[in-house]
Amino acid sequence: FNINGLDLDKKDAVIVETERGEQYGIVKTSVINIDQTLLQNEVKNVLRKATKEDEKQNDTNIKDSIKALEDCERIKDELGLDMKILSASFTFDRKQLLFNFLADDRVDFRELAKRLAAIYRTRIELRQIGVRDETKLIGGIGICGRPLCCHTYLSDFAPVSIKMAKEQNLSLNPSKISGVCGRLMCCLKNEEEAYEYLNAKLPHINEDVKTIDGYNGIVQSVSVLKQLVKVIITKDNDEKEVREYHVDDLKFEKSASRTSVSPGQALPDEELDENALKELEQMEKGDIEDMTEEEEQNKKYKNNHY
């Protein structure tokens, strides 16, 4: 947010301008200077520091949001709608009441929205979100032992693919590379560019190479971060030996795009179960479908209000 000439410190309560209207918030960082040409979206303003009356209004909004969630659950059950209501929230100025819900299929929520609008006399928005958004909303602890990235700092989700796990030589066991949401872990994206760059300099496993000491060999394994390659060489007496070389000490045919693990190939220490691969592909497909659904919801934003 643009501080708008205000003197702000961490933990200050403020009223800010958002796409949904005025919102109450808490300052989380010190003021930082950013070149506006580097920003992808328009930066909204901090309108003012929150007063005691604003804080009371925010407390009232939170209490009313809890009641609105209960009313929505009750009406949803009366209408027999197959959906899971996750949250309800008023904008600070109470001009809009937003409900997030989860559903396997599209839901005709028009009657639900009309009945809620009759009770609260404000604009109602019902937004269908995906399982990643649900996890972002609720939060939790990842397999790394830290709070979930999506709940703590990620503002947007990026598409994650099985190829990213293969690039990083990770186990293709779904339980090891899927997050709490049941989708591929967001953190697979964090080091993808670095691994793409490093893998582009390495040969494939089972590829023919020539070593700096004059031997022809076959690549047994690679260490991506260390840029080391284990090669099976054949000596003059036909005796085979495994030696480790730095990639700069090998000659091989380099291509524009290389990965250390070919599609469908198991890692050296495990067998790739066919059902596991199908499960990973389903995760990837579900991730794409969730994002496509979210884009369609944003396009129909105005039609979701009553």
PEPEJO-V706799 format. One line per field, one symbol per residue. phi: phi as a letter, one per 20 degrees, with the letter a starting at -180 (. if undefined). burial: 1 if it has 9 or more other C-alpha atoms within 8 Angstrom, else 0. A space follows every 10 residues. Layout:
BEGIN
phi->???
burial->???
END
This chain:
BEGIN
phi->.fflmeedcg mfecdcecfe ofcebdfdcf fcecfffeee cfeeeeeaff efffffffff ffffffffff fffffgffem eebdfebcbe fgemebcddd cdbfcfcedf fffffffffd lbfdcddede fffffgfenr deffndgggf edbfecedgc cfgfffgele fefgfecdef fndgfffffg dgffffffff edfffmefcd efeneebcfe acdffeldce ceddffemee becdcfgfec dbfedfcccf cfgneffgdb eeffffffff ffgffffffg fffffffffe gffedc
burial->0010000111 0111111000 1111011000 0000000000 0001111011 0000101100 1100110110 1110110000 1010110111 1111111111 1110000000 0111111000 0111111111 1001110011 1100001111 1000000001 0101111111 0101001111 1011110110 0100110111 1111100111 1000111111 1101001111 1111100000 0000111001 1000000111 1000011000 0100011011 1011011101 1001001000 000110
END
